[in-house]
Amino acid sequence: MNKKQFLNTYKKIDQLDETNKNKAENPPIYRSKQDERLIKDYHFAKFQKNRQSAQNNAALKALLEKEQWDNEDVETLLKSLR
């Protein structure tokens, strides 16, 4: 075995260790493709609902048009976004 082959062997072993570490550290997030689709659809529907409620909130629109805010305005904003 020459020096080049020896170094290549070490590189291959290091690559195998990295792939094993990646598999161990990153388990799959979803159990199946169907679960992934359902969860993503749920979060998108929730986002759309929140966006629609924010767009239809008159108090939020008034706050966004206001130039100077005080503590009450910030509290009102946080309450409207919850």
VENLIN-V871223 format. One record per helix or strand of 2 or more residues. SS is the DSSP state (~ for helix, > for strand). FROM is the first residue (numbers start at 0). TO is the last residue. If there is no record, write none. Layout:
BEGIN
ss=(SS	SS)
from=(FROM	FROM)
to=(TO	TO)
END
This chain:
BEGIN
ss=(~	~	~	~)
from=(2	32	57	70)
to=(24	54	64	80)
END
